[in-house]
Amino acid sequence: MLKTVWFTQKDSANGSAMLLGGFDGLHLGHRRLLSCAKQSGLPVGVMTIIGGKAQENIFTFAERERIFRENGVDFVFELPFAEIKDLSAKEFLHKLTTEFAPKLFVCGEDFRFGAGASGTPETLKRAGQVRVEIHPLLQMYGEKISSRAIKALLSEGEIPKANALLGESFFLVGEVVKDRQVGRTLGFPTANVLYPKEKFPLKQGVYETRVCLDGKTYKCITNYGARPTFDNAQVLTETYLDDFAGDLYGKTLKIEFVRYLRPVTKFSSVDELTEQLKKDISSVRILN
């Protein structure tokens, strides 16, 4: 069943401007569409797909809602892929217009909908039920800005480039959980956050990251992956917040990724690992 989440006090999506597409976050192309939709003066809704073909999305549903809310979206309408994948383009359009009665559709020129991707922006225009704005695609690094391009960069550890396409830092939001507590014995106590299965996996390695906590931004190093030095194959994120003292268990952190530092390595001893961690955090302090 279609689910609508409101971020404002409005209680009806009728007469809204609706952004059409997959929207598993907001990259620069999406942000331009959102800016155009806001210029209409109408409440703005964003479409997002639940359980689509690409099961691993750049951001989880909770993270997406956070992004949409922070960027001034009025509501998000979540479409279950299983319920719309066999709808014809006509049926899909009927579903949207009867559910919402929008005044404006905003989409990119590559938007497709309906079974077999038979519907196009021109299909929307020919239907004549709702005003349609179609926008050309944006390009960066020689290709169109897309979720696919961002995922390719994340899988290669190209964080600055991925962040440039996103228009913000790639991030992970999660609750700090108790793990082995080995880090504190090394002088590097870490906040451990599980990496959701539905979130697109980064290249495993050690990253420079940032965490904002109680109004202060901390420079951090984050290990994403297994812990081979301790023969631990579980994949999660371990984040050391430089110059932080306190208990983070049970807190929800937003970990922003800045750059890839090095691959996950199996060290010959705990002392060797400790020395490398000192080098990692020193590089973060010096360069930024």
N, C-alpha and C positions, 0 to 999 in steps of 0.2 A: 504494500500500500504506500502511496506517495506520502512522504512526511515533509512538513514545512516547519522550519525553525525560525522564529522571529527574534531579531536582536533589538528591535525598537518597540515602542508602545502601540504601534499600529496593529490592527487585528484583522486586516483584510488585504489580500494581494491584488484585488481588483483595481484596474487602472494603473498597473505598475509597468515599469520598464524591466524586461527580463533578459538576462544574459544567457545565451544558449551555448552549450558545449560540455566537455567533460569536467573541467574545472576541479582538478585534484589539488588545487592551490591557486595562487595568483602569480603567474610570471609576467614579464613586461608586456607581452601581447594582451593578456587578460586585463592588466591594469589599464591599458589604453581603452579597452572596451568599457571597463567600469567607469572611467572618467567621462566617456561619451554618454553613457547611460545617466550619470548623475546630472549632466547638463540639461536633461529633459525636465528636471524638477519633480519627477515622479518617484515613488518608492522603488527601490532597486532590489531585484531578486536575482540570485545566482543559481544555476543548475549544477548539480553534481550527481555522479553515478555511484550507486552502491553495488558492490559485487560484480564489477565488469570483467571483461576478458583479461585485462591486465590486473591481476589480483594485488600486486604490490604497487601501491601508490606513493608518490613523493611525500605526501602528508597523510596522516590518519584522519578519520572523520572529525575527531575532536580537535585536532590541530587545524584542519580546514576551517571549522566553525570559528576558531580563534582568529585566524587570518581574516576571514570575511568580516567578522565583527570589528576588528581593529581598523579595517579599511573602509568603514562606513557603509557596508551592505546592510539593507533593512531586513532581508530574509533570505534563507537558502531553501531550495526545494530539492529533496533527495529522491532520485528516481531509481528504484530497484532494477538492475539490469535484467534480471530474470523475467520481470513483468513487462518490459518494453521491447525486448530483443526481437519479438515476432510481430510487433505492431507494424502495420504499413505506415508510410509517411503520412497518409491522410488520417489514420487512426491516432498516430502520435500527436499530430497537430490538434486534433479534436480534443484529446485528453488535456493538453495544456490550456487551450482556450476555454474549455468548460470548467476546468478546475480554478482558473485564475481570472479570466476575462481581461488580459493585459491590454495596454494601449500601445506598447512598443516592444519589438524584439530587437536585440542587438547581438550580432554574431560576427565571426571572422569568415572570410571568403571560403575557407575550407570546411566549414561546418556541414556535417552530414547526419541524417537521422532516418529512422524507419528501417524496416527489414531490408537487408542487402545494401544499406546506406544509400537508399534510392532518393531520399529527400535532400534537397540542396537549399541554400538561401533563396534561390530563384523560385523554388517551390513555395516557400513562405510568401514571397511577393505575389505570386500568381493567385494564391488563395484569397488574397485581398481582405482578410479578416482583421489583420493587425498591421500597423505601420512597421516597416523593417529597415534597419540600418545595417549595411554590410561593409565591413572594414577590411582593407588589405592586410596581409600578414607582415609582421616585423621580422627583420633578419639581424643576426649577429654571428660573428665568426664564420661567415660564408654560408650559413644555412638558416632556415626559419626557426624562430624561437618557439619551442614546443616542449611538452613534457618528455617526449622521447629523447630530445637533445640533452635536456637536463639530466635525465637518468644516465645517459651515456657518459656524461662528465663526472657524475657522482661515482660511477663504477670504476672510473680511472683515477679517482682521488683529486680531480681538478676542481677543488672547492671554490677558489676565487671566480673562475669562469661560470660555474653553476650558479653562484650567488649573483653574478652580474645579470644572468638571464632571468633569475627569479625576481630581481629588484629588492631583495633582502637576503639575509643569511639563511641557508638551509638549517633547520633546527629539529631537535627532538624534545618532546615534552613527556615527562614521566615522573612517577613517584620513586623516591629513593628507597631502596630495599636493602636489607641486611644480606651480606654475602659472607665471604671467608674472613674479612677484616684483616687481611694480610698487609694491606697498604699502610695501615697505621704503625705496624711493627717496623716498616722500612723508613718511617718518617714522612710518608706520603699517603695520609688518610684519604680515601676516595669515596665519592658519592656514586653508588651503583644504581643504574637505571636500566631496566630491561628494554631491549629493542623490539618493538612490536613485529609480529610475523607479517602483518599486512603492509608494513612500511618498506619502501624500496631500500635494499641493503647498500650501504656504502662499500667502498673498497676497504677491506680490513686494514687497520693500521693505527698509528698514534697521530692525533690531530691537535692543533691549537684550537681552543674553543673559548667561548665567553659564557658566563652565567651572571645574570643580574639578580641580586638577592637583597631585599629590604632597601632598595634604592641605590645599592652599590654594585658596580660591575667588576667582576673578578676575572683576571686572566687565568686560563686553565689549560691543562693538557688532558686529553681524553683518549683512552685506549678503547677502540671498538674492535672486538673480535675475541678469539680464544686467549688463554693464558698459558702458553706452552712451557714457560719456565717452571710452572707448577703442575704441568700435565693436566690442565683443566681445559676441556674442549668446549665448554658452554660459551656461547657468544652473548655478550652484553656490553654495556658501556661503563667504564670506570673513569670518573672525572675527579681530578685533583684541582681544588680551588686555591690558588696561590694567595697566601696571607689571610686565609679564613680560619677561624677557630670556632667550633661549635658543633652541635648535633643536627644533622640534616635528615635523619631517618624519618620517613613518613611525609616529608615535604615534597611538593611538586616543583621540579626544576624545568626551566627552558634552557636547553644547551644549544648554543649557536656555534656552528662550525666555521672556522676561519681559513685554515689551510692544513694540508697533509704534511706531516713531519717525517715519518719513517714507517716502514713495514713492521708488523708484529714479528718479534724475534724471540727465539728460545735462547736465553743466556745460560752460560755454564755455571753461574752461581748467583745467589741473592745479592752479593756485593756488586757484581758486575751489572745487574739490573738496576741497583740503587744508583750507581754512578751514571748510568744512561739517563735515568729519570732526572737527575740533577742537571744534566746537559740539556734535556728537553725543556725543562722549565726555564733554564737560563736563556735559551734561545727565544723563548716567548717574552721574557722580561726585557731583553736587550733590543730586539727588533721592533717592539711595539710599545 
